[in-house]
Amino acid sequence: MYDKKNELLIHVNKTSAFVTIQENTCDEQTQVDIFERLSSIENSYNDRFIEWWTHEDVLNFLHDKRLDVIRTLFEYEQQFDGHSLYILYKQCQSNTQSTYQVLNTQLNQLHDRTLPYFTFIHFVSELEKQFNPLDIKQYIRYLLWIIYAKIRQKCF
């Protein structure tokens, strides 16, 4: 570290104030790496209806909406895709309290955590926004995606 005159600071015991940062040499991905990958620009779940989302799209959605507590329930459920999320949403609509209890119990048993009720309400609210967009942009994106898919299918 340097002082205001840009001179190296030396402690009384003659040690400098430098801190060396070592590079991470671990081959495993860190949580930060995983979250950065999940929120990458290539994320296209918003361009499709939820029913067509992949498992990774579901995880991206939950991460982007800051629903990581709920995300932990689905991380290792590879078959939990957009259609499964749609079924869960319908369950939330028909019986909110029992759905909350089931998710909270699973989270507690599998991860020793509790699901705050307001987080659950936020989850349902975000799903509702996806199913009932307030503007036409969602439909335009969907139509463009369909047109793109058809053109790509014919050309390749």
C-alpha positions in Angstrom: 0.0 0.0 0.0 1.1 3.5 -0.7 0.5 6.7 1.3 -0.7 10.0 -0.2 2.7 10.8 -1.6 2.8 7.5 -3.4 5.5 6.1 -1.1 5.5 2.5 0.0 4.1 2.2 3.6 6.5 0.3 5.9 5.3 -1.0 9.3 7.3 -0.5 12.5 8.5 -4.1 12.3 9.9 -3.4 8.8 7.1 -5.3 7.0 5.3 -3.8 4.1 1.6 -3.4 3.7 1.4 -5.6 0.6 -1.1 -8.3 0.3 -0.6 -11.0 -2.4 -3.7 -12.5 -3.9 -3.2 -16.1 -5.0 -4.9 -17.4 -8.1 -7.6 -20.0 -7.5 -6.0 -23.3 -8.8 -9.0 -25.5 -7.9 -10.4 -27.2 -11.0 -14.0 -27.2 -9.6 -16.4 -24.4 -10.4 -17.1 -22.0 -7.6 -20.6 -20.8 -6.8 -19.7 -17.4 -8.2 -18.6 -19.1 -11.5 -21.8 -21.1 -11.7 -24.0 -18.0 -11.0 -22.1 -16.0 -13.6 -22.7 -18.7 -16.1 -26.4 -18.9 -15.2 -26.9 -15.2 -15.7 -25.0 -14.9 -18.9 -26.1 -12.8 -21.8 -26.9 -16.0 -23.8 -29.8 -16.6 -21.4 -32.8 -16.9 -23.6 -35.5 -18.3 -21.3 -37.4 -15.0 -21.5 -37.9 -15.6 -25.3 -40.0 -18.7 -24.8 -43.1 -19.7 -23.0 -42.4 -21.3 -19.6 -43.7 -24.7 -20.8 -40.8 -24.9 -23.2 -38.1 -24.0 -20.6 -35.3 -26.4 -19.9 -34.0 -27.3 -16.4 -31.3 -24.7 -16.8 -33.8 -22.1 -17.9 -35.8 -22.7 -14.7 -32.6 -22.3 -12.6 -31.7 -19.1 -14.5 -35.1 -17.7 -13.9 -35.0 -18.4 -10.2 -31.5 -17.0 -9.9 -32.4 -13.8 -11.9 -35.4 -13.2 -9.7 -33.4 -13.6 -6.5 -35.2 -16.8 -5.5 -32.1 -18.8 -4.7 -33.8 -20.4 -1.6 -36.4 -22.0 -3.9 -33.7 -22.6 -6.5 -32.0 -25.0 -4.1 -35.0 -27.3 -4.2 -34.7 -27.8 -8.0 -30.9 -27.8 -8.5 -30.5 -31.5 -8.5 -33.9 -32.4 -10.0 -32.7 -32.5 -13.6 -36.2 -33.4 -14.9 -37.7 -30.3 -13.4 -38.2 -28.2 -16.5 -40.6 -25.5 -17.6 -43.6 -27.8 -17.8 -43.0 -29.0 -14.3 -42.8 -25.3 -13.2 -46.1 -24.7 -14.9 -47.7 -27.6 -13.0 -46.3 -26.2 -9.8 -47.7 -22.8 -10.6 -51.2 -24.3 -11.2 -50.8 -26.1 -7.8 -49.9 -22.8 -6.2 -53.1 -21.2 -7.7 -55.4 -23.9 -6.6 -54.0 -24.5 -3.1 -51.5 -21.9 -2.0 -51.2 -23.0 1.7 -50.6 -26.7 1.0 -48.1 -25.9 -1.8 -46.2 -23.6 0.5 -46.2 -26.3 3.2 -44.9 -29.0 0.8 -42.1 -26.8 -0.5 -41.2 -25.6 3.0 -41.1 -29.2 4.3 -38.9 -30.4 1.4 -36.5 -27.5 1.8 -36.3 -28.2 5.5 -35.7 -31.9 5.1 -33.3 -31.7 2.2 -31.4 -28.6 3.0 -32.2 -27.9 6.7 -33.6 -24.5 5.7 -37.0 -22.8 6.0 -38.9 -21.1 3.2 -40.0 -17.6 4.2 -43.6 -17.1 3.3 -42.9 -13.8 1.7 -40.3 -15.5 -0.5 -42.9 -18.0 -1.6 -45.3 -15.2 -2.4 -42.6 -13.5 -4.4 -42.0 -16.8 -6.3 -45.7 -17.0 -7.1 -45.8 -13.4 -8.1 -42.9 -13.8 -10.5 -44.5 -16.9 -12.1 -47.7 -14.9 -12.5 -45.8 -12.2 -14.4 -44.3 -14.8 -16.7 -47.7 -16.3 -17.5 -49.6 -13.0 -17.7 -47.3 -10.4 -19.2 -48.5 -6.9 -18.9 -47.3 -5.8 -22.3 -47.1 -7.0 -25.8 -43.3 -7.3 -25.8 -43.5 -10.9 -24.5 -45.8 -11.9 -27.4 -43.6 -10.1 -30.0 -40.5 -11.9 -28.7 -42.4 -15.2 -28.8 -43.5 -14.6 -32.4 -40.0 -13.6 -33.5 -38.6 -16.7 -31.9 -41.2 -18.9 -33.7 -40.4 -17.2 -37.0 -36.6 -17.6 -36.4 -37.1 -21.3 -35.5 -39.1 -21.9 -38.7 -36.6 -20.1 -40.9 -33.7 -22.0 -39.3 -35.6 -25.3 -39.7 -36.1 -24.7 -43.4 -32.5 -23.4 -44.1 -30.6 -26.1 -42.2 
